[in-house]
């Protein structure tokens, strides 16, 4: 309570604002276009961006229709009840120190195995999984980040693009950022641009070959982790 966040407008002006916000989101664009979506996330307020969007978080009907705990993702896959677009984040497996990276890997394997094991979501309705991390983890990067504005770009963060139509073994050398995923979703569903940056960034389409025979599923085994730290003391 009483906490504010720094907000920058399109002119570079900075203000301190208490979240909730009421700016438009990709979820709003999807809803307007009749495209289903959900945010799968822990109840912990720090891990679901939509907790900070007033017209979604404080609208009971919208919230109930678009929010599920992260633990419901595999269940919804198994039942064939995934929406067209999903966000999925977790708390216990997020890999922030001192949490075990092995735990995070096992969590990711469980979610991805569920998709790959599903005939509906791997064969009949091929699913794109974009797995990304929210920072670079503090590891050294020898490539200076390009300058966009006072907030970035920053050091490179890993992204895995997994689908039946992703190019096997492909390493992209196209400059992309978080808005690139946003742009790809906008293009996929014929949505308008949400902001300025998604108009000028590259999308992630170079990673796909939509004429290839679909990649077979690659089911991975979870590891036996030597040490587990399962949670953080985040608010």
N, C-alpha and C positions, 0 to 999 in steps of 0.2 A: 504494500500500500504506500502511495506517495512516490513510487519509483517512476522516473521518466526515461524515455529513450530519445536519442538524437535523431532528428528527421531532416532530410535534405530535400528541397523541392527542385524543379527542373531548372531553376535559375541559380542553384548553388547556395540558397539561403538556408541557414541552420536554425532549427527551433527545438525546444525541449517539449515533448508531448507525452502525456500519460497514455499508455496503450490500454484501452482499445482504439483501433483505427477504423476508418470507414472508407478507405480507398478500395477501388475494384480489384478483384483477384481473378486468377485463372478459373477458379471454381465458379465465379459469377458468369464468366464468358461461356463456360461449358453448360451451365444451367440455362442460360438464355438461348443456347443452340439446341437444347433438348438432349444433351450428352450427359450420361450418368457419371458421377464421380464420388469418391469417398476419401477421407483422410484417416488412415489407420495409425494410431499413435497412442502412447501411454497417457493416462489421465494427468500425469505431471505437466503442469502448465508450460514449462520451459521447452517441451518437446513437440508441441503441436502449434504450428504457426497460426492456425485458424482460431486458436484461443485468443489471439490478439485482434481479431476482426469482429468488430461490434455487431454488424448486421448478420453475421453468421453465428458467432458464439452465443449471443443473447437473443437469438430467434429460435425458440424451442423446436419448431417444425423443421426448419432448415438444419439445425444441429443434429436432430435425431435421424434425419435422412442421410447425412453426409459424414457423420463421425462414427468410428468403431474403434475399440481398443486394438492395439497392435496384435494381441493374442488371437484376434478373430480372423486374421488374414488367411491362414492356412485352412481354417474351417470353411470360409467363404469360397476358397478355391475348390476344396473337396466337394462342396455342395453346388458348384457351378454358378455362384452368385456374385462374382466380381463385377463391379461397375466397369465402364469403358476406360476410365482413368482412375488410378489409385496412387496415393502417396502412402509410403510405409516407412515409419521410423520406429526405433526402439530405444529403451533406456539401458537395460542390463547388458546388452551386447554392443554398446556404441563405441568401444575400443579407446575411449579417452583414458589416459593413465589415471589411476593404477589398474583399470579394468583390463582383464586378459584379452589380447587380440585373438587368442584361440577361441574364447567364448563368442566373440563377435563373428568370427568365421563360421563357427558351428550354427549360430543363429541364421546367418545369411544362407548357408547351405540348406537349412531346413525350409526356408521360404522359397528358394529357387527350385529345390527338388520338388516341392508341391506343384509349381507351375509346370515343370518339365514332365512330371508324372501324369499330368492331366491331358487326356486326348483332346478335350475341349479347348484348353488354353494353349496347347503347344501345336496341335495339328489343325483342328477345325477353325479356331479363332486365334491365329498365331499372336502370341503376346510379346511385346517388347519390354525388356527389363533394363532400366538404366540405373545402375548402382553407383552412387557417388558419395563422397565424404565431404563434410562441410568445411574442412580445412586440411592443410598439408601435413599436419602432425608435428611440425617443428623440425622436420628433416631438411637437410641441405639441398638447395636447388641451384644449380650453376647458371640457370637461364634467368636473366633479369625480367621481371614481369612487365608487360606493356602497360603504359599509362592510359587510363580511361577517364578517371576522375579521382577525387580525394579518397574514395573507398576502394580503388582497385584499378586494374586487376592485381591479384596477389600471387604468391608462389603457386606453382601448379599443384592441383589436387587430382588424385586418381579417379578414373571413371571406367566402369566396365559396361559394355553394351552387349546384351545377351538376347538373342532371338533366333528363331529358325532361319531368318534371312540376314543375320549379321555375317560379315565376311570372316571366315575362319582364320585365326591367327593374325588378323589385321591390326596394325598400329596406326592410328590416324595422326597425321602431321598437320591437320587443319586446325587453326586456332579457334577454340570454342570456349565457352564459359557457361555459367548456370543458365543464362538467358537463352542459350542455344537449345536446351531441352524445351524451354517454354515455346520457342519459335517452332520447333518441330511439332509440338502438340497443336499449336495454332494452325499450322499448315495441314496437319492430318485431318482436322475436323472443320476446316474452313472458317476459323475464328478470326475476328479482327485482332489487331495488335494491341497488347495490353499496355505497352509503354514505348519509350523511345529506343531503348537499347535493343530490344528484340527485333527492331526493324533493320538494324545494321550488322548484327552478328551473323556468323555462319551457323547453319543448323547442323545436325549430326547425320545428315543423309549419306555422307561419303562412306559411312561404316556399313552400308547395306548393299546387298545385291538381290533385288526382288525377283529376278528371273532364275535364281539358282534353286536346285532341289533343296528343300528345307533341311537344315541341320538336324541330325538326330539328337534326342535328349542326352545329356551327360549327367548322370546321377552320381553324386559324390557322397562319400561316407564322412560322417562327422568324426572329429579327432578326439582322442583322449587327452584332455588338457592337464598339464602337470600342476597348474596353479590357477585358481579362479578367484578373481575379485569381481563380484557380481553387480555392484551398484556404486553410484556416486551420491554425494550429499548435495545435489543440486536442488534449488527451491522448486 
